[in-house]
């Protein structure tokens, strides 16, 4: 019936009609009206038809309506990704988001003229999330909940909670089921369905994050049963048809706290000018078959989520940390990409095959770095030195081909047994990380090329060209700071700018602006290329334990049966969503621990001092990036007691009226925490050192600025996220 409706609405003589009129026009019997209504509802929800005034139906294009999924940032601004492939993103001002929430499916009417590329949300087609987490409060007349998510600007009115276990207390964290919300001018209403507990009660902070992002704590029993059914070791009959690489000096390099080892490498010189490189990836597809309970649960989760205090794995631990993990001194099944590489780092040949390995050594990054910084001892250490030299040659070729240097240090939060922060460590992108990263990028690119040549349906990792309007706006921002900047639509000019920024005090702050101007990486069934890496062919192949995309690619490459194109498209969209959901949850899990840590400083009066970088200036204060906390915040002018500061917009600096003291973009300062707002998820700092003074210690080693979405990583403090580009 749906195709019949669409064909009828597409007729040139069709006039918008309601349900009774459509029933007559389609020649349907009166007793089929309910069936017609269900079909119309499904088509409307899918964005394929639109309901207009008088409950009449038309095709969206006839009313200049565009269906798609909206993303809303913390400032309240929305961005519509239209359902139509290759369509440009449409910006939605905060005042025009209607009742849409982040990731809802909506209908948007584009504003005139179209060159503005903005629009207004006309209707919410489908809620992405109907449950929210917040804090229960009470006014003189009613109860309401303040959402934890700062992207929801309205409090939610709720009746007195019933049938939720213990009696809730004002200030408790609760879960609310949203009801219909028709108008942005009124508050949404909902019902409390779960009491999580007092916000300072042990474990409630993380439980709130888990509920907010619908992250599961447990696997269904049938999924666990399937995982345990494989046993705990590779069986002899499973080696049939595999290359036996167990005698090779295969090693893994991972973070010190990692347990799910996706990949392993081996390198051997075969002549003065050539190397043979083996990249082994855990053969998850051998165990997780399409249509099984394991597969359905893995697809539902989409990826593993690495919260600050725990991992929510995509696969049960019997597989993720045991049978699939490429642990040392045990046989493990892999999918192998074997490379023939020239001495200068060029790929001369590639083979793909299933294999079995027996890893000889498991290195943590720190161990690998220590070995690479001294003379090698033994064959395996010599292999690591050779691998590092080859990886650096491959890396130089990659940047020569146009790849952008967008890496920054990462942070790793360490907690005590009570879940409190003990220290925050910096994780640098040193040569031990780069060694593995270059080999994984090589494998991802080789697999994508093979899939494209063979015309095999698959899922690709895509990072599209940036919006030219955004680049032009960013260029004007750079020029306003008297920094030379060419035409950023040319890749070589972007590379020149990045190199220049690396030499300037203001460079880090301006680099953040560039990263914000880029598109977010996602999954697609079309090989649209990867802008940041400057690769035409790119996919995700190297982490099937923690990413469903990689599992699909394994099946496509070796079994050529990843699923039909329609189901692949749905899967690509779904795992793009779960990846973003996990990234948001990971960020929030860090935030709640950091907020508690900073509030404890304020309450105790023992305020630590932190190096900071000025990243933006306004007439009410300036924003700083605080590397020691891996976060950003505002220094309000109201906290500056030494002078009255004036913002000079044309010069983009703050200047003291009496002292003529200036604060500029890129200045390095010293700050301490002044205020923590857990509702708005904002931290205010105050200055404790004069502008342009550099605190003791090397600032550069502590800096943790904005992380670009397409480089977001999914493993605590580790290089495996880097592999996920």
N, C-alpha and C positions, 0 to 999 in steps of 0.2 A: 504493500500500500504506500510506503514512503516514496518509492520511485514514481508511483502514479501521481502522488501529490506534487512532487518536485516538477514533473513534466507538465502538469496542469498550470502551476504557478509561473512557469517559464513561457507560457503561450503569449504571443504578442497582443492578443485581445483580452488578456486576463485583467480584471479589476479586483482590487483588494476585497476579500470576502470573509465572512465569519463562518463559524462551524455549520449552522443550518444551511447556509448558502453553498458551502463547499460540498456538503452531503448531497445536495440536489445536483450541483454541477458535475460531480464525479459519478453520478448515477448509482449511489449507494442506497441500500434499503435503510429505513429509519432505525431498525434494530442494530445497525452497525455504527451508530453515532459515537458510542463509547470507544469503539476500536479506532475510529477516526481521531477522536480527541487524544487518545494515547499516542498515535502516530505523530500528530501535530506537536504534542508535548516533547516527544523524543527529538524531532527535527529542530524544534526551537532550542532545546537544551544543547544540541550539537552545533547550534549557530548556523544551520543550513537554511532556516526560514526565520522571519521576524514577525512578531505580533505588535501591531500598531494600535492607534486609537480606535475604540469600538471593538476591540478583540478581533481585528481583521488581520489576515495573514498575507505576507508578500515575501519575495526573495530579498535578502538584506541589501543587495546592491541597488535595488529599486528605491530604497529610502536612504541611500548613502550610509548604510550601517556596516560596520566591520566587526565580525566575531573574532575573538582571540582570548589569550590568557594575559591577565594583568599582573605586573610585578610592582610592588609598592616599597619604596625605600623608607628609611627611618625619618626622613624629612617630610614624608607624606606624599611625595610626588610619585605618580604612576607611570608605567611604561607598558604599552600593549604590544605583545608579539602576535600579529595576526595569524589566523589559521592558514591563510594563503601562503604557500611556500615562496620564499625569496622576497616577501613583502617587507617594506621598511618598517622599523619600529615607530610607534606613535607615542609621543609624550602626552601624559594626562596631568594637568595641574592639580594640586591638592584639592582645590575648590570644585573640581570637575570629576572627582572619583566616585561621587554618589555614595552608595552603601557598599561599594566593592571593598573586599579585603584582599590581602596579598594572595596571589595565585588563583583567584576566582576566574571562572570563564565569564566573559562579559560581552555585551554589544556596545560598540563605540561609534559615535557619529563624528566624522572628521570635520574639523573647523575649516572655515573659508578664510583666506585662500589656502589651497592645499599645500603651498610652499612652506607654510608654517609648521606643517607636520605635527599638529596637536589635535586633540579631540576631547570629547566628553562622554563619560559612561552613561548610557541610556538605560541599560537593564543588566542585572546580574543573572546569568543563565544557569550557573551551577556554583555552589559554594565548594571551595576546596577544603575548608576546615569548618566544622560546625561546633567544635569544642574548643574552648579557650581556657587558659589558666590565669588567675588573678588573685587579688587580695580583697577579702570581704570587708566592707565598711558599712557604717550606718549613719544616716542623717537623722533629723528630728522626726521624719515621717516614714522613711522607707530604707530598705537594704539595697546596696549596690556593690558591684565588683569592679575594681580598677584593673584592667588587663595588664599582664606582664609585658605584652608585646607593644612597644611604643608606636607601632604602625597602626594601632587601633586607637583613634583619638577620643572615643566616647566611653564613658562608664556604662556598665551593663546593669539595668535594673533587674532585681530578682526578688521573688517572694520568699517567705520564711522557708528554709530548707527542710525537707521531709524525707524520711526513709534513707538517710545517708550515714547511718551508723551513729557515732557520737554527736552530741550537740555542738554546732560550730561556735567558735568564739570570734568576736570582731578582731580583725587583723590576721585571721587564718588564711593560708593559701587554699584555694578551692578550684574545682573544675566546673565550668558552666557550659551547658548545652544551649546554644543560641536558638531563639525562635525566629520567626519571620521579621525582617527589618526592612521596612518599605521606604523610609525617608531619612536622609542624612540630617534633617533638621530636628529629629527626635532621637532620643537615646534608644539603642537596641534593648530588647528584653530577653531574658533567658531563665534557666532553672539550674540551681546547684545540684550536681549529680555525684560529686565526690568531695570529701574533706581531706586535704593532704596533711594539714597540721600547721602549727605555728612556723613562721618563716625562719626562725633561728633554731628550730628543732633539728637535731641531727638527721641528715638524709633528705630533708624536705626540699632543700634547694635543688638537688639533682632530680628528685622525683618530679618537681615542677617542670623542669626542662624536658624530661621524658614524656610527660603528659602533654605539654605544649606542642611538641613535635610528633606526637603519636608514635614514639619509638617503643618497640616491644621489649619487654624484659626477658621473655622466655620463648622457646620454640614449641610448637605443637608436638604432642606425643608421637604422632605418626612420622613427623619429620625427624625427630631424634631416633626413632626406631630404624628408619632407613639409613641414617648416618652410621649408627652402631652396627648395622648388619654387614658392613664391609670389613669388619675386623680391624686390627691395628697394624697389619703388615701387608706388603705386596706379595701376592701368591705366584708360584712358578708359571701357571697357565696365563697369567696376565702379561708375561713378557713376550708372548708370540707377536711377531710382526714389528718389533721395536729394535732400534739400534742400541746395542749394548755399550754404554759409555761409562760403565762402572769403574773401569781402570783409569779414567781420565782424572786429572787433579782439579776436580770441580770444587768451587768454594762459593759461599754466600757472604754478603756484606749487608748488615742491617743495623737498625738502632739497638742500643743495649737492652731495651725492654721488649723488643719485638718477639713474637712467637709464630706469626703466620708468614713464613718465608716463601714468597711467591716465585723468586727467581734465583738463578745461580749462573755462574760464568766459568769458562775455561778458555785459555789462550795458549797457542803453540806456534812457534816459528817453524815454517816449512821451507823457507829459503831466505836468502839475504834480503830479499825485497818483498816477501809475502808472509802473511800471518793467517792462521785459521782460528776463528773465534766462534765459540759455541755459547749461545744464549739459551739456557734451559728455563722453561716456565712450567709451573705446577700443572699437571694434567687433570684439572678439575672436571673437564667434560667426560672423562672416563668413568667418573662416579656419579655425576649429576646429569641424569638423562632428561630430555624434554618430556613433559607430562607427568613427572613424578612429583610427590609431595615436596621433596627437596627443591626441585626446580621451581615450583610454584611459589614457595616461600622465599627463595633467593630472588626471584623476579620482583616479588612484592616489596622486599626490603630494598632492592636496587643496588645497594652497596653497604659496606660496613661503615659504622659511625664511631668516630674516636673522640669520646667525651673526655673531659679533663681527668676524670676518676675511673673510667671504665671503657670497655669496648662493647658496642652492640654489633656483633658479627653478622655478616650476610649468611654464613654457613655455620652449622653447629661445630663446637670445638673438636669433636671427634674427627672432623675433616680439616677445619681451618688451622688448628694448631697441631694436628697429629698426622693423619694419613696423607693429606695433600701438602703439608708443609715440608719444604725441602731441608729437613734436619740433617745434621752430620751423622755419619757412621751407620746409616740405614738406607736400604733401597727405596727409591721413590720414582714414580712415573712422571714423565715430562713431555711437553711438546717443545721441540728444539728448532731454533733458527740457526743454521750454520753459515757463517760468512767466510768468504775468501777476501782478505783485506790487504791492500797494498801498504807498503811501509809508510807512505805519506797520509794514510787514512781513507783512501778511496775504496768503495765496495766493488769488488771485481766479480763476485758470484754469490749466489744465495741458494740454500736448500732448506726444505721444511720437512720434518719427519717426527714421528713419535719415538721416544727413547726411554731408557731407564738409567738412572745415575745412582752413585753412592758418594754423596758429598764428603769431602775429606776434611773440611774445616769450616767453622762458622765464625766469622769476624764481626765484631761491633765496629762502627765507624771509627771510634777513637783508636781501636787497636790497629785498624787498617792505616789510619793517618800516621800513627807512630811508626809503623813499618816503612811507609813511603818517605818518611823524613830521615831515615837512616839507611845504612848499607844493608842489603838483604842477607838473610841467613837461610839457606836451604832452597829447594826448588820452588815451593809454593810462594815464598816471599819474593823470589826472583820473578815469578810469573806476575805477581801483583805490581811490581815495578814496571815490567814490560806493558802490562795492561794500562797502567796510568799514563805512560808515555804515548801509547797508541790512542787512548781516549782523548788526550790533550790535542793530538793532531786532528782527530775527528772533530773535536770541538772548534778548533780554529777554522776548519773548512766550513762548518755550520754557520759561524758568524760571517765568514767571507761570502756565503751564499745569501746573507740577508737576515739571519735570525737576530732577534732583538734581545739585548741583555736586560731582562726585567726581574732578575732574581734579587731577593733581599734575605737577610738572616731571618730565621724563625725563632720562636720561643717555646720552651718546654716548662710547664708549671709542675713543680714537685709538691706533693701533699704529704702530710703526716697521717698517722692511723686514724685521726679524727676528721680528716678531710679538710684540714687547714693548710694554707700555703706555707711552705718552709723556705722555698727559694724559687727563683725564676731563672732558667738557664738559657743562654743563647746557643742556637744551632746554626753554625755557619755553613755556607755552601762551599766547603773546602774540596780539595782534590779527591778525597775518598768518596764524597758524594758525587762529584762530577764523573768519576770513573764509571760508576754504575749507571748514572743518568744517561751518559752518551751511548752506552751499549743498549739501554732500554729504548731510547729514542730511535736508534738504528733499527731495532727489531720491529717497533711499531710502524715505522715508515715502510720497511720491507714487506710486512704482511699486508698493509694497505695497498701497496703497489701490485702485489700478487692478486688480491681480490678484485682490483679494478681491471687488470689485464684479462682475468678469467671471467669477468662480468658476473661474479657471484654476489647475490644479494647479501648485504651485511650492514652493520652499523659503524659509522665513522665518527671520529672525534673532530669537530669542526670549530674553528675560531675565525669568524668572518671579518672581512675588511671593515675598518672603523667608519663610522658615519663622518662624511667629509665636513659637514657643518660643525660637528663637535671638534674636529681637528682644527678648523679655521678659528673657532673661538679660543681653543687652547693656544694656538700660535699667537693670537693677539695678547693673551695673558703673558706669554713668555717674552714677547717684544716689549711689553710695558715695563719689564724689569731690566731692559737694556741688554738682554741676552740675544745674540744672533740666532736666527731661526729661519730656515728655508721653507720650501713648499713641502709640508708634511704628508702630502699625498704620494710623495716619492720616498720609497723605503730608505734609500741611502741618506736622505736628509734626516729621517727619524734616528738612524744610527749615529749620525754626526751629532745630533742634539743630545742623545743619551751619553755619548762620550764627553761632550762639553759639560753637561750637568754634573758628571762625576768629578769635575775639577773645581766646582764652585761651591761656596758656602750655602748659597740659595738652592743648589742643585737638587738635594733630596726632596725639598718641599715642592719644587716644580715637577719633579719626576712623578710624584703622587698624582698631580693633575693629569699627566699623560696617561697613567694607568687607568684613571677614572674615565678617560675619553674612549677607551677601547671597549669592544663588545665582550660579552661573557661567552666563554666556550661552552659547548653543549654537544649533544649527540644527534646525528641525523643519518638517514639512509642514503643521502646524497654526499659524495666526497667533495665537499666545498673547500677543502684546504684548511691550513692552519696559519693564520696571519703572524702570530707571535713567533712561531718556529720557522716561518718562511718555507713551509713544506706543502706541496700540492697533494701528496698522498700521506694521509695520517689516520691512524685508528688507535684504539687501546687494546693491547694484546697481552701485556706483561703482568697483569695483576688479577687473574681470574678468581682468586680466593676472596677478594674484597670488592670486586666490581663485576656486576652482571654483564656489562657491555663486553668485557674481555671474554667471558664465557661464551657469549653469542658469537663473537669473532672466532674463537677456537672451533666452534661447531661449523661455522661457515667455511673456514679454511680447510679443515680436515674431513668434514662430513658433507659439506656443501648442502646443509639442510638446516639453516638457522630459523626457518619459519617463513610464511608467506610475506610478501611486501607489506600488506596492510598491517599484519600483526607486528612486523618489524618497526613500522612507523610508530605504532602505538607504544611499543617497547622503548624506542628511542626517546619519545616524549616523556614517558613515565620515568625512566632512569635519569633524564635531565632534571626532572622535578625532585626525585629522591636525593640526587647529589646536592642540589641547592638546599633542600630541607636539612640534610646532614651538616652542611657547612654552617647554616644558621644555628643549628643546635650546638655544634662544636664551639662556635663563637660565644653563644649565650652561656654555655657551661663554664667557660673561662671567666666570663664577665661576673657571674654570680659569686664565684670564689674570690675574684679580685675585689668586688664591692665589699664583701665581708671582711677581707683583709684590710682594706683602706678605712672602713668604718671602725675597725678595732684600733687602728692607729689614732684616729680622731678621739675616740673614747678614752684611750690611755694617755693621750697627750704626747706620746712618743712618735713624732712625725719624722719620717725619713725624707732625705733630700734626693731628688732624681734629676739627671741631665734631661733636657727637653729641647725640641726643635720647633720653632715657630712655623706653622704650616698655612695659616690664614689670618687675616686681620679684618676686624669689623669696628663699627663705631661704639660697640658695647664691650669690646674685649678682643682677645686674640686666642686662636686655637693652637695647641701644642701637641706634638707627638712625644710620648714618654716611653723611650725604649726599655727602661728597666722594668716597666709594668706591661709592656706590649699593648699599650692602649693610648687613646687620644682624649683630650679634654679641653675645657675652656678656662682661660684666665680672665675673669671679669675685671673690667677697669675699676669697679667698685672696691676690689681688693688691693689696688695700687695706692698706697697711702703716702708715698714719697712726693707725689705731684698730681696735678690734674692733667690727664692725657687727652689729646685731641687727635681724631682720625682725619688725616689728609688724604682723601680718596685719590686725587690726581697723582700723588706720589706713593700711594699705597703704603703708608707707614703711620705709626703713632708717635706723637711728639709731646713731651712734657712742657706745659706752659711756662713753668718757672725754670726748670733745669735744662730744658732743650734736649733732654734725653730721648733717644729714638729707639723704637722697636720695629724691626723690619722682618719681612719674610725671609726665612732661613737662619735667623739669629739662633744661637745656642745659649740656652739659659739654664737656670737651676730652679726647680719648683718643689713644692710639697702639697699634699692633698688639703683642700679647704672644705669641700662639701661633697657628699655622695647622695644622689637621688636615685634610689632603687626603683621607683615607679617609672621615671622617665629614662632610666638606664643612662644617666649622665654623671660625670665627675667634673667638679670644678677644682682647679688648682690655684695656688697663689705663688707669687714670685719670691724667691729667697736669695737671688743673686742678680747683679746688675746685667742689663742686656749686653750681649756681645762678650761677656766673660765666660770662659770655658771652665767648667768644674774639673777637678783633678781626675785623671784617668782618661782613657781613649774613648771619646764619644762614639767614634765610628764602629767600634766593636759591639756597642750596645744598641745600635739603632734598629728599630722595628717599625717601619712605616706601613702604609696601606698595602695590603696584599691583593694583587689583581685576581679577579674571580677565576680566570681561566688557568691560574697557577695554584688554586687552592688545593691543599693536600689533605690526605685522609688518614694520616697515621701519626700519632702523637710524637711530636718533635722529630720528624724523620724524613728521610729522603724518599720514601715510597710515595709520599704525596707529590713530590717533585716529578716522579715518573708519571703521575696522572694528568699531565698537561693536555 
